[in-house]
């Protein structure tokens, strides 16, 4: 029996610049897996991530920190970090070409707990036009219960197709 439980699948097929997935985090799980498959995007850019609190509001305060390693097939690897930002940025680096197969996987730790910070680890793969991969770690420095998340961009492009699956990871004792 698998320890992964599919909680939600959300798919869009028309252009949007953000996607919110609510009511997926609960007291049932401490660890969640979010698998995102990206479709074609009109211009190059980065995919970013925010959490949604128990009131249903997107947390956009400057309480996110993150660090990333970008691994390019055509350029030297790069590292970056940011503190006190309004979203977890650079979860995926996508280009202006057909990005079939591009996407990322994130693991979210303790989002529903109101007594600890919410942490994440992510990795992505994409074509822009050469192969690019990224690894990220992040934290939301708030002790509040989160019920969902938002996927967004900070550029002028839209997602034309997007598939998001959210799983709960059960830990047997």
N, C-alpha and C positions, 0 to 999 in steps of 0.2 A: 504494500500500500504506500503510495506516495505521500511525502510530507508537504507537498505543495498543494494548495487548494485555490482553484480559480475563483476569485471573488467578483471580478467585473471585467468585461471586454467592451471597449468603446472604439467605434470606428467612424471616421468622417470621410466623406468623398467630395465635399465642396470646400472652397477656399475659406479658411479661418486663420486668424493670427494667434489665437490662444485656444487652449482646450482645458476645461476644468473637469476633473473627475472627483465627485464627492461621495461621501458615505461608504468609503472602502476601508478606512482604518477604524478598528474597534478594540475592545478589550480581549477579543478572541485570539489575537496574535501579537507578538512583540516585533517580528521581523516580516517585512513585505518585499516582494520582488515585483518590479515594474518593468515590463518588456515593451519597448516602443519600436515599431517599424515605420519608417518615414517613406513617403512617396516623393514624387517630383516636387521640387521647390523652384520658384521662378528666379531667385537670385541667391548668391552665396551668403552664408551667415552661420550663426551659432544657435543651438537649441538650449533653452534655459528652463529653470524649474523653481517653483515656489510651493509652499504648503498652504493648506486651507484649514483654519481653526474651527473649533466646535460651534462657533456662531455662524459659520458659512462664509466668513470673510477671508479673502486672500491675504496672507501675511506679506506685506510689502515694506515693512520697516527695515532699517539697516542693521539687522541682527544675524545675517548670514555670513559665514566664512567658508572659504574653499581653497583647495590646492589642486593643481592639475598637471599632468604630463601629457604633452602632445607628441605623438610619434608619427612622423611623416615619411612616406617612401621617397620623396623628392627633396627634402630639406633636413637640416639637423633637427634633432629632437628639441623640444622647448618645454620649459617649466614655467608655471605661473601660480600666483596666489593672491588672494584678495581677502580683506577683512572688512567687516561692517558694510556689506553691500546689500542690495534690496532683493536679490535672488541668487540662486546657485547657477552660475553661468558656465558656458562652454561644456555642456554635457555631450554635445555632438557638434562636429564641424561639417557642414554640408555645402554642396556646391550648386551651381546653376544648371546642372545637367540632370538627366534622369538618375535618381538615386535609389533605384529598386534594390532592396537589400540593405540599405543604410538604416542605422538605428542605434539604440543604446539599451542597456540593462542597468537598472539601479536597484540597490538594496537599501531599504529605509528601516532604521532601527528605533524602536520605542516611540513612534509618532503619537500614539494615543495616550501615553503616560503624561500626566500633568506634573510629575515630580522630577523629570529629567529632560535634558536637551534631546532633540531629534537629530540623529546622525545619518549620513548616506555615504555609500561608495557606488561608483558608476564606471562603466566602460562602454566605449562606442567604436563603431567602424563605419567609414563612409568613403565616398569618392568625390574629389573636388579639384581638378579632374583626376588627380593621383590618389592613391590610397592613403587614408589618414585614420589613425586610431587615437583615442584619448582615454586616460584613466583619471578619475576625480575622487576626491573625498570632500565632504562638506558637513556643516553643522548649522542648525538653527538654534541660536542661543536664546531660547525662550522656554520656560517651563509651563507649557500650556498644551492642552489636548488638541491634536490635529485629526481631522476626519477625511482629508483628501489632499489633492495636489493640482497644480496648474502647470501646463507645459506652454511655454511662450517663446517668442523671438524678440529681439531688441532691434531688429532691422525693419525694412519696409516690405518684407515678403510675407506670404501666407503659406500655410500647409494646404496642399491640394488633396492629399490623401494621408491618412494617419491611422494606425491601428495600435491601441494601447491595451495591454492585458495586465491586470493587477492580481497578484497571488499572495496569499498568506502562507507563511512558512511555519508549520507546526513542529514543535520540538517535543519529542516523546521523552518521558522521564523514566 
